[in-house]
Amino acid sequence: AGFDYKMTQRLLLNFHIARTAQSIKNQDYESVERSVNFIKGKYRRIDCSDEDMIRVGKFLTNYGRIDWAEDVLYRKSKRLEASEDLIFYYLNISITNPDKNIGDKYKTIMYNAINKDQQRFCKMFDSYNKGGVTFQMLSNNYLKEIYCETCENTENNDEENNTE
């Protein structure tokens, strides 16, 4: 029986996630900070599944580290084989700051999302009350261009198909 480094690291990640919740209850904010920093530093050293990466991203987002969550998820979300949920979670937390994310790499992730589920991508532009992120994203010319070329044609085709 050998020492499984990756399993140990996963256990430590889980320990620090649980420890953070306990530290919040105890109002031990230094411990929270240490655990959040530990998690941010360790996730790259183990081969996490997409589901694990989403959990780490949600954890970091819950503790106010959206930039860190974006960083954690970016690496996997740009791959073609990334899960749909991972890609869309990454977009959900990053798309409201498109000025920071404009570029070919980000566009690749958006087109990856479109290829996985075009309707789900277009729905992101709906108002929050309708299940979207925010319609205000359309005020950004970069996002509006992608929306128009991807979603408006789809909506018009859906309407034509429904009237026939």
C-alpha positions as CSV (number, residue, x, y, z in Angstrom):
1,A,0.0,0.0,0.0
2,G,1.5,3.3,-1.1
3,F,0.9,6.8,-0.3
4,D,-1.7,8.4,-2.6
5,Y,-0.7,12.0,-2.8
6,K,-3.7,13.1,-4.9
7,M,-6.1,11.5,-2.5
8,T,-4.5,13.1,0.4
9,Q,-4.7,16.5,-1.3
10,R,-8.4,16.0,-2.0
11,L,-9.0,15.1,1.6
12,L,-7.2,18.2,2.7
13,L,-9.4,20.3,0.3
14,N,-12.5,18.8,1.7
15,F,-11.2,19.3,5.3
16,H,-10.6,23.0,4.6
17,I,-14.0,23.4,3.0
18,A,-15.6,21.9,6.1
19,R,-13.3,23.9,8.4
20,T,-14.3,27.1,6.7
21,A,-17.9,26.6,7.5
22,Q,-17.0,25.9,11.2
23,S,-14.7,28.8,11.3
24,I,-17.5,31.1,10.1
25,K,-19.8,29.8,12.9
26,N,-17.0,30.5,15.4
27,Q,-16.2,33.9,13.9
28,D,-12.6,32.8,13.4
29,Y,-12.0,34.9,10.2
30,E,-8.2,34.3,10.2
31,S,-8.9,30.6,10.0
32,V,-11.4,31.2,7.1
33,E,-8.8,33.2,5.3
34,R,-6.1,30.5,5.8
35,S,-8.5,27.8,4.5
36,V,-9.6,29.8,1.5
37,N,-6.0,30.5,0.6
38,F,-5.1,26.9,1.0
39,I,-7.9,25.8,-1.3
40,K,-6.9,28.3,-4.0
41,G,-3.4,27.1,-3.8
42,K,-4.0,23.4,-3.8
43,Y,-6.7,22.8,-6.5
44,R,-4.1,22.9,-9.3
45,R,-2.0,20.1,-7.8
46,I,-4.7,17.5,-8.1
47,D,-6.6,16.3,-11.1
48,C,-10.1,17.4,-10.2
49,S,-13.1,16.4,-12.1
50,D,-15.3,19.1,-13.6
51,E,-17.8,18.6,-10.8
52,D,-15.0,19.1,-8.2
53,M,-13.9,22.3,-10.0
54,I,-17.4,23.7,-10.0
55,R,-17.6,23.0,-6.2
56,V,-14.3,24.8,-5.7
57,G,-15.5,27.7,-7.9
58,K,-18.7,27.9,-5.9
59,F,-16.8,27.8,-2.7
60,L,-14.6,30.6,-3.7
61,T,-17.5,32.7,-5.0
62,N,-19.4,32.2,-1.7
63,Y,-16.4,33.6,0.1
64,G,-16.2,36.7,-2.1
65,R,-13.3,35.4,-4.3
66,I,-15.0,35.6,-7.7
67,D,-11.7,36.5,-9.4
68,W,-10.1,33.4,-7.9
69,A,-13.1,31.3,-8.9
70,E,-12.7,32.6,-12.5
71,D,-9.1,31.7,-12.4
72,V,-9.8,28.2,-11.0
73,L,-12.4,27.4,-13.7
74,Y,-10.8,29.1,-16.7
75,R,-8.2,26.4,-17.2
76,K,-10.7,23.6,-17.7
77,S,-13.5,25.7,-19.3
78,K,-11.5,26.5,-22.3
79,R,-11.1,22.8,-23.2
80,L,-13.5,21.3,-25.8
81,E,-14.2,18.3,-23.5
82,A,-15.2,20.5,-20.6
83,S,-18.6,19.7,-19.1
84,E,-21.5,21.9,-20.1
85,D,-22.1,22.8,-16.4
86,L,-18.5,23.8,-15.9
87,I,-18.5,26.1,-18.9
88,F,-21.8,27.7,-18.0
89,Y,-20.8,28.2,-14.4
90,Y,-17.6,29.9,-15.6
91,L,-19.6,32.1,-17.9
92,N,-22.2,33.0,-15.3
93,I,-19.5,34.3,-12.9
94,S,-17.4,36.0,-15.6
95,I,-19.7,37.4,-18.2
96,T,-20.9,40.3,-16.1
97,N,-17.4,41.7,-16.4
98,P,-16.8,41.3,-20.1
99,D,-14.4,44.2,-20.4
100,K,-11.9,42.1,-18.4
101,N,-12.7,39.0,-20.4
102,I,-12.8,40.3,-24.0
103,G,-10.5,38.4,-26.2
104,D,-10.0,35.3,-28.3
105,K,-9.7,33.0,-25.3
106,Y,-12.9,34.1,-23.8
107,K,-14.7,34.0,-27.2
108,T,-13.5,30.4,-27.5
109,I,-15.2,29.5,-24.3
110,M,-18.4,31.3,-25.3
111,Y,-18.5,29.4,-28.6
112,N,-17.8,26.2,-26.7
113,A,-20.9,27.0,-24.6
114,I,-22.9,27.7,-27.8
115,N,-21.9,24.4,-29.3
116,K,-22.9,22.6,-26.1
117,D,-26.3,24.2,-25.7
118,Q,-27.2,27.2,-27.7
119,Q,-30.6,27.8,-26.0
120,R,-28.9,27.8,-22.6
121,F,-26.3,30.3,-23.8
122,C,-29.0,32.6,-25.2
123,K,-31.1,32.3,-22.0
124,M,-28.1,33.9,-20.1
125,F,-29.0,37.2,-21.7
126,D,-32.6,37.1,-20.3
127,S,-33.3,39.2,-17.2
128,Y,-32.5,37.6,-13.9
129,N,-36.3,37.1,-13.2
130,K,-36.5,35.0,-16.3
131,G,-33.6,32.7,-15.3
132,G,-30.9,34.7,-17.1
133,V,-27.8,36.4,-15.8
134,T,-28.9,39.9,-16.9
135,F,-30.1,41.5,-20.0
136,Q,-27.8,44.4,-19.3
137,M,-25.0,42.4,-20.8
138,L,-26.4,43.5,-24.1
139,S,-25.1,47.1,-23.4
140,N,-21.6,45.7,-24.1
141,N,-21.0,45.8,-27.8
142,Y,-18.8,42.7,-27.7
143,L,-21.4,40.5,-26.0
144,K,-24.2,42.1,-28.1
145,E,-22.5,41.1,-31.3
146,I,-22.2,37.5,-30.2
147,Y,-25.8,37.5,-28.9
148,C,-27.1,38.9,-32.2
149,E,-25.2,36.4,-34.4
150,T,-26.1,33.5,-32.1
151,C,-29.4,34.1,-30.5
152,E,-31.5,36.5,-32.5
153,N,-31.4,34.2,-35.6
154,T,-32.4,31.3,-33.4
155,E,-35.3,33.2,-31.9
156,N,-36.6,34.2,-35.3
157,N,-36.3,30.6,-36.6
158,D,-38.1,29.3,-33.5
159,E,-40.9,31.8,-34.1
160,E,-41.2,30.8,-37.8
161,N,-41.3,27.1,-36.8
162,N,-44.0,27.7,-34.3
163,T,-46.3,29.5,-36.7
164,E,-46.1,26.8,-39.4
